[in-house]
């Protein structure tokens, strides 16, 4: 089994569970439990976790405890299954003396590779695994063990030119590996981590994708999954003997719904209100994460929209995003149309996902950040 980018401890929006946990953090924890359930049901010989177990290098106590309990459950249910866990860019501190939390899971019998690349030989399984975490150290020679029946590479990083610009710009990995280097050795399987969408890179070389929507642009991920006809997030089952390969979709802890954009140019506020209401009525709004894009919407018209209705949509959804695009927006949108993210998208995404001190209100921070961005765009630059 191959999975990656679990991002336990990921927080987003301001809704809390009855226990006082950020709702999106609880969703991601539930997705991890579902993934462990699936692994236990399939009873694999080997589990590869290709990095980014946690969303931050200093995860919260609940995130650490949840990971420890779920890995403990996995090892208790499948005591003979070998589990290899490598560090991703979100797991490993920049300063090596800080230490990495992943070492904790060695106590459960996991093979943890965090500071530097290491080869793990499992002679009773006939498998040799070269595990390469996302560190600033030079890449090791990507070669297999000639005495092993099967050679597997697990690596967290970027294949340049393969991933979308918006993703690599918003989440930078330290490790880059060319497709040429990946294919120099005849690997029986290559398990990659970092990119959040399931993707076949080349024969027997795969990104498993994340298990939930934890990047700065879930809308970009949804678009790419739709283009590739991928039904969502999941994990990979690969049989080294037969070559049989299956991507198992995991049920989503919470729906992300990106509705078709609404062309709003020269429409009256009442007409835009009607179109938004008609659009929202066709989707499962309650408790989910929904985006409605207004294309070519004029600022004075947006001010006159029915904001009481918008607040009601926000109350019903976990998060309702009315994404207003002015006619003079310089950068095209991403997600529903699949084009590149605007600067507004990037700023909003960063502010929605960064950790905050307890006394800071996220919505106020986002509003202030976008105000500063508009102020900057209004500055006249001398020729």
Secondary structure, 3 states (H helix, E strand, C coil): CEECCCCECCCCCCCECCCCCEHHHHHHHHHHHHHHHHHHHHCCCEEEECCCCECCCCCCHHHHHHHHHHHHHHHHHCCCCEEEEECCCCCCCCCHHHCCHHHHHHHHCCEEECCCCEEEEECCCCEEEEEECCCCCCCCCCCCCCCCCEEEEEEECECCCCCCHHHHHHCCCCCECCHHHHHHCCCCEEEEECCCCCEEEECCEEECCCCCCCCCCHHHHHHHHHHCCCCCCEEEEECCCCCCEEEEECCCCCCEEECCCEECCCCCHHHHHHHHHHHHHCCCCCCCEEEEEEECCCHHHHHCCCHHHHHHHHHHCCEEEEEECCCCCCCCCCCCCCCCCCHHHHHHHHHHHCCCCCCCCHHHHHHHHHHHHHHHHHCCCCC
